[in-house]
Amino acid sequence: MGRLKGHMIYKVVATEFLPLRERPLHDPDEDTYLSLVKTLVNNGPMYFSYSFDITNSFQRQAESDPSTPLWKRADDRFFWNRFVQSDLIDLRSGGGSGGFRQPQGPQPGVDPFILPVMFGMMRIANTSNKGTPLTFVLITRRSRHRAGTRYFSRGIDDQGHVSNFNETEQAIILNDDTSGGFAGAGGYQNGQIGSAGGREVQVLSYVQTRGSVPVY
């Protein structure tokens, strides 16, 4: 999709479903549900980055610790594949609910394998004005809580999640450095990215939220 502050941002363009074992019998209902899941995943716009937290607004990013692993910084509402990653997260934390034997204590080596994916919309456009590099960004993040069509999922739950909640952020980045690798070096993981021509990177951001009426 482009670069944000030197970090590469990607869009999921293809997915594949791999069964743990072939089913000897096919249940019609199960086939229907599986088809619905495949349609959602294959058609839904999903984005990710190996080194940049796209689940958080620029303001929340500025308030977080860049030395913390990417998945720990991710906003839980927009960590769309959080459930799929739950076993790896349990392994990383040294716990685990699976039936296999796990090593004792935290396992930081698992961090690179826990990759947050955001569901929504994103556009990145690079230009310049009088020699000043400009990056225009438009991001809509869709919450994973109570997601659904408007007539099947409405209102609020006990945790304060409303149906079909979205956060839209419009941002302009000045002096953005669009060079650099995709994610490889440790500097990318720690957010140590230089600005264009040594000039200070400035971010102007405006955030809007919307969702179902917050009533039961």
Summary of the structure (lengths in Angstrom):
residues: 216
radius of gyration: 19.6
end to end distance: 38.5
largest distance: 66.0
contacts: 568
relative contact order: 0.18
helix: 23%
strand: 25%
